[in-house]
Amino acid sequence: MQHAGSTIADRSAPGATNRKDVVHFYNTRDVLARCAPNDPGDKVSCWPVAENSLNENKRQLGNLGVSEREEDAVVAFLKTLSDGYMKEPKPAVAGQASTNEHPHAAISRKP
């Protein structure tokens, strides 16, 4: 099962690389079995053992009981949340291709 989404860093969901992974983790952490190291079922049929189980929120997370369709709806909602911040484009060096992370995002400056 591959999950599409934007890359994020979230240490609470082991191996999470995008929003879908994080939502799926919070939904199924306490439902799926624990994986052995390098288990091919990682994130599909099992989750790695917590590094520190004292940090686990077992009251509100881990067994949300939502369907995959509902997980997708949460992910779609999360994608709408933005403060509009975009990094300022790096100035291009003459003769070199631009390395801007957002080449189509112009930051308007008032004169």
LODOBA-177328 format. One record per residue (C-alpha): y, z, x; residue in one letter. Coordinates in steps of 0.25 Angstrom, whole numbers, plus 2048, in hexadecimal, padded with zeros to 3 digits. Example, Ala and Ser with C-alpha at 12.3 -4.5 7.8 and 13.67 -1.06 7.14 Angstrom:
7EE81F831a/7FC81D837s/
***
This chain:
800800800m/80D7FB807q/81A801802h/8277F9803a/834800805g/83F80380Fs/83C80A81Ct/84081981Ci/83D825825a/83783081Cd/82F83A824r/82A841817s/821835814a/817832820p/818824824g/82282081Aa/82981481Dt/830811810n/835816803r/8288127FCk/81F81A806d/828827804v/8278267F5v/8188237F5h/81682F7FFf/81E8397F6y/8168347EAn/8088347F0t/80883E7FCr/8008497F5d/7F783F7EDv/7F28367F9l/7E883C803a/7EC83F811r/7EA83481Cc/7E3834829a/7EC82F835p/7ED820834n/7E681F826d/7E8811820p/7EA818812g/7F781E817d/80281E80Ck/7F8818802v/7EC821801s/7F082D80Ac/7FC833811w/7FD83A81Fp/7FC849820v/80984F820a/80E85382De/813860827n/80E864819s/81986F818l/823864816n/81C85E80Ae/82385E7FDn/8178607F4k/81E8647E7r/8268577E5q/82084C7EEl/8138477F1g/80D8457E3n/81883E7DBl/80D8377D2g/81582A7D1v/80F81C7D1s/8128127DCe/81B80A7D2r/8238177D0e/8238197E0e/82980B7E0d/83480F7D6a/83881B7DEv/8398127EBv/8418087E3a/84B8137DFf/84C8187EDl/85080A7F2k/85C80B7E9t/8618187F0l/86B8147FAs/8788197FFd/87C80B803g/87D80E812y/87A80381Bm/87B80382Ak/8867FC830e/8827EF836p/8817EE845k/88B7E484Bp/8847D8850a/8847D485Ev/8897C6861a/87D7BD864g/8727C785Eq/86C7C8850a/8727D3848s/8697E0847t/8707E583Bn/8667ED832e/86D7E8826h/8727DA82Ap/8777D781Bh/87E7E4819a/88D7E381Ca/8957F081Di/8A27ED818s/8AE7F381Fr/8BC7F4819k/8C77EF822p/
***
